Amino acid sequence: MAKTKEELSEEQIQKKIQLKEDYTKVFSTVEGKRVMADLDHQCFIKFSTIPFDGNTTKMAYNEGRRSVRLYMSAIQNLDIKELKKQPEPIIDEVEE
């Protein structure tokens, strides 16, 4: 079970802050922006994950791709000021 933000240790909060800074550094470059635009397309951010033939297995696969890109957005949009205030988990721990 994921800890709530109220239960996050200072070390865990610092890891999330560092991760956000890392994502910002990597994806704020011209090259990083191009990669993110490609990922938006490849990971179904701007269009449906439902294939034309209605194949539910492919749809599940597409949703998995989409969830990775949404995770990346969640990291980039992480509000550091609100990190300790929210009762719900924002993101799970990242395994290193």
N, C-alpha and C positions, 0 to 999 in steps of 0.2 A: 504494500500500500504506500502510495506517495505521501510524503509529509506535506502538510499545509505550509503556506508561507510563514505563518506564525511560528511554526516549529523549525524553520530553517536556521541553521547555525550561521554565524558570521562568515565562517569559511565557505559554506555553500553559497551564500549570497555573493561573496567575492568571486567565486568560480563563475557564477552566472554573469556578473558584471564583466569579467575578463572575456568570457565567451562572446558577449554582445560586442565588446570592443574589437575582438578579433574578426567577427563577421563584418563589422563596419569598415575596418581597415581593408579587408580583402575585397569586399564587394562595392566599395565606393570609388574604385578606380574605373577608368574607361573599360578596361578588359573585364573587370568584375561585373560591371553593368551589362555588358554584352552577354556574359555567361548567365546572369540572372534573367535577362530577357529570353534567352534560349530555354532555360529551365522553366520559365513561365509557360512557354509553348509546349515543351516536351512533357510537362507535368500537369497539364490540363487545368491551369489556373484560370484561363479566360474562356474556356469552353467545356462542354459536357464530357464526362468520363464514360458515358453510355455509348457503346459502339453501335454503328448503324444496323448491324445484324442482331442486336439484342443479346449477344453472348455475355452471360453473367460472369463467367470466369474471367474473361478479358476486362469486364467492367471492374471486378475486384482488383485485378492487377493494376488497372489505370488509377484506381482510388489509392492504392499503395504508393504509386509514384506521386500522386497529388499530395498525399499526407506528408511526404518528405519535404516538398516545397513549402507547404503550410508551416511545418516545423521551423524551417529556415526563416520564414516571415515572423513567426512568433519570437524567435531569438532577436531578430533585428528590431522588432517593435517593443521589446521588453522595457517597461517603465520602471526604472530603478527606484524612483521615489515611492512607487506604490508596492514594491516587492514585499515589504514586511507587513503591509496593511491588509492585503487580500487574504481571505480565508481559503480560497481554492488554489490548488497548484497551477502554476503557469506552464512549466515544462518539467519533464522528468530529468533526473540526473543523467549526464552524458558519461558513458563509460569511456575511459581513456586506455 
